[in-house]
Amino acid sequence: MTSPMNDTRAYARRLAAQYVEQGDPTGWFEPLYAAADRGETVVPWADREPNPHLVTWAGSRGLSGAGRTALVVGCGLGDDAEYLAGLGFAVTAFDVAPSAIEGARRRFPGSPVRYVAADLLATPEEWRAGFDLVVEIYTLQVLTGRSRENAIARVSSLVAPDGTLLVIARARLDDEPAGEMPWPLTRDDIESFTGHGLEPAEIVDFDDDEDPPKRRWRAEFRAAG
């Protein structure tokens, strides 16, 4: 029997394929979030809690955001952004889907987080080198080809001098098939951040504790001062 979650992932994959074929690699997020808002489906990655790998990473470093800025890429319904705000960061969080941004604002009324509708492939120029911490979780893995390359360059450009970029994504070997969306990142994908002015601080290839386990990257980069 097909599980409800498998059904929602299949729906998201169909949407993604439709928009990618039309040459609009990020256009499918808004209809997905809008349909979820109407109760017609759910967003398969919207767990309504901060990403556990972000929480583990932050805890291992005793992360404090006092006097620092953070940007959350593809923030969805806002859980990671709210978590970072709770650590003291002045947080900007964006998503290409206006329905996601509206949903985050409804969930967290009075939040100090600045929620913005924006496209990773066309981020505002004033954000360039503007954030002490940039967090990218599971967005790159739903892009392929030139769109992924452009997104990697954009993400890198947002990190302030002496700032940190954290990337968490599905992982695969270079010679493994990409499979279905989400398309895991290879080591070459991860290491390509170094071609955009960033230095690797730690790159971890690990299996998570899901059932069955999924292979992931947790990669931390630093920008030169």
N, C-alpha and C positions, 0 to 999 in steps of 0.2 A: 504494500500500500504506500502511496506517495504521501509524505508528511506535509503538513501545512507550510513548514519552513522551506521545504524543497520547492513547493509551489510558488512561494514568494520569490525565491531565488531565481526560479525559471522565468517568472514574470519580469524581474529586473534584467535578466540576461536578454530576453527578447527585446525589451525597450532599448537596452544598450546597443544591441546589434542593429536595430532599426536606425538609431540616430548616427551611429558610426558610419553606416552605409550611406547616409545622407551627407556625410562630411561634417557632422556636428558632434564631436566626441563627448561634450559635456551637457548636451541638450536634454538628455534623458532623465537627469536628476529632478528637474522641476515636475514633470508629470508623475514621477514615482512618489515624491513627497506630497504632491497635491492629492493623488489617489489615496495615500495613507491618511491624509488629513480628513478625507471624506469617509474613511472607514472601509474602503474598498480593498485594501491590501495593507501590509506592514512593510517598513523599511528593514530589510533583513539584518543590517548591521547596527540598527538603533537599539542598543541594549539598555538605554536609560540609566547608565552608570558610567563613571570614567573608565577609560581603557585600562585594564589591569596591568599591562606592560608599562604604560606611562606611570601608573602609581608606584609600581615596583622600582622603576628607574629613579623617580623623584625621591622616593624614600631612601634608596641606597646612597644618595648624594646629599641627603639632608637639605633638599632644595628649598630656598627661600626667594621669594619674589620681591622683597621689600625694595622699593626704589627702582624697579626694573620693569621693562615692558615685555609682553609676550604676544605672539600671533598664533592662532590655531587655524590651520588650513583645512577646508572642507569640514566645518565644525558640526554639521548636521543639527541635532536638537540640543547641543550645547553642553553636554556633560563634561567633556574635557576642558572646555573653557571655564566652566564654573569651578572645576577642581583647581585649576591654576590660579584663578582669582582668589580662592580660599587660601592659597599659599602666599598671597600678597602681591602677585603680579598685577599690573595694569594691562588688562587683556583686551585685544581686538580679536574677534572671531568672525570668519567669513565662510559663506557657502554660495555656490552658484545658483542654488534653488531658493527663490524668495519664500516659498512655503516652508522650507526648513528654518529660515531666519525668523519668520513669523511664529513658527512653533516653538523655537527656543525662547523668544521673548514672552510668549504666553506661559511657558513652563516656569520661567524665572523672572517674575515681575519684580521690578526694583533692583535687578542685578546691576553690579558695576561694570559688567562686560559690555563692550561696544560690539553689537552684532551688526554685520554689514553683508548685503548681497553683492557678491563680486565673483568674477571668473578667474580661476588660477592662471589661465592662459592669457589674461589681460588685466593683471593686478594694477591698482592705481600707482602712478609714478611716485607719489609722495610716500609710499610704503618702502621704497627701495632703501636697503641698509638701515631699516628703521626699528628693528626689534632685537632685544637682547636674547630672547628665546623664540625660536620658530619650531612649532610642533606639527609634523605631517604624519598622519596615521591613516593608512588604508585608502588614500586618494590616488597616489601614483599607480597603484595596482589595478585600477579600473581604466587606465589609459594605456595606449599602445603606440609603438612607432614614433613618428615625429611629435605627436601630442605628448607622449611621455618625456621625450627629450626636451621639449619646450618647457614642460612643467618642472622638470629638474632644474633647468636654468632659472626659471622664475622663482622657485622656492629658495634657491641659493642666493639670489639677489636680494632677498628680504632680510637677511641676517646682518645685524649691525656689527661694526668692528668689535672684536673680542667677544662676539656673541656666539650662541650655540644653536645648532640645528639638531633636532631629534627626529629620526625617521623610523617608523615601525611599519612593516609590510610583510606580506607573504613572500616566501623565498623558494627558489628552485635552482638546480644546477644548470650551467650554461647549455648542456646537451639534453636536458629534459624538455619534453613538450610543454608549451605554455598552458594547454588545456583550456577550460572555460573561464569566463570572467568570474571572479577576479583573476587577472593574469599575474602570477608571481614575478617578483623582480629577481634577476640574476646578480651575481657578484659584480659583473661589469656595470650593471645598472647602478648599483649602490656606489661603486667606486667612481662613477662618472661625476659625482658631486665635487670631487677633487679638481676637476677641470674648470670649476667655476669659482675659484678663489677660496675654497674651504679645505681644511686639513682634517683627516680622520683622527678622532680621539679614542673611539672604541667602536668596533664592528663585531656584533655577536650574531652568530647563526645558531638558532636554538629551536627545539621542539616545544610547543606550548603544552598545556595540560588538558586540552580539549579531548573529546572522545569521538573519533580517533584524533591523535595529536596532529597538529599542523606545523609545518616548518616555517619559521619567521626570521626576519632580520630585525635587530635593534641596533641602529647605527647613530652614533653621535659624532658631530663635526663641529669644528671651531673656525670662526672667521679671523683673519689676521687683524691685529690692532692697527 
